[in-house]
Amino acid sequence: MNNRFLFPHRFKLIGWMLFVPALILGLLITLFDYTPFKWETSVFAIYDGGLFEANKVMMLVKNDVFDELVGVAAIIGGLLAAFSKEKDEDEYIAQIRLESLLWATYINYGFLLFSILFIYGLGFYQIMIFNMFTLLFIFLVRFNFILYKSAKAVA
């Protein structure tokens, strides 16, 4: 099966090597405010404003970019791990991939609806941060679990 929208198989390992450490670091940053080091630098901001400060629009601002780098690594790694071809990509794998994506979308938006209705304040902000990554995470868990279960049933 030739699916032109998937990355080559060799990117899967690179994706996992980016995704897993970034996921662990992201949880440490978000839940425990842990940062192994600070990397403060000037970055271009389209918008940097808060509720009680003057808005900064289209200018350079000082920012610790470590959490942004972790987020970028998690997204790129998750996309590579999730959407790289398997060694033997066939119609069955494509069906599992599609069903896993559908499941992940339903569960992700179920969490989001629940959060909108029952979580408020800064807790909701943290949920929104998690929500950026849960679609990829749920997809990867379900897709790889079904592949594992299928391979075990065949053996």
Summary of the structure (lengths in Angstrom):
residues: 155
radius of gyration: 18.7
end to end distance: 23.0
largest distance: 63.2
contacts: 403
relative contact order: 0.15
helix: 65%
strand: 13%
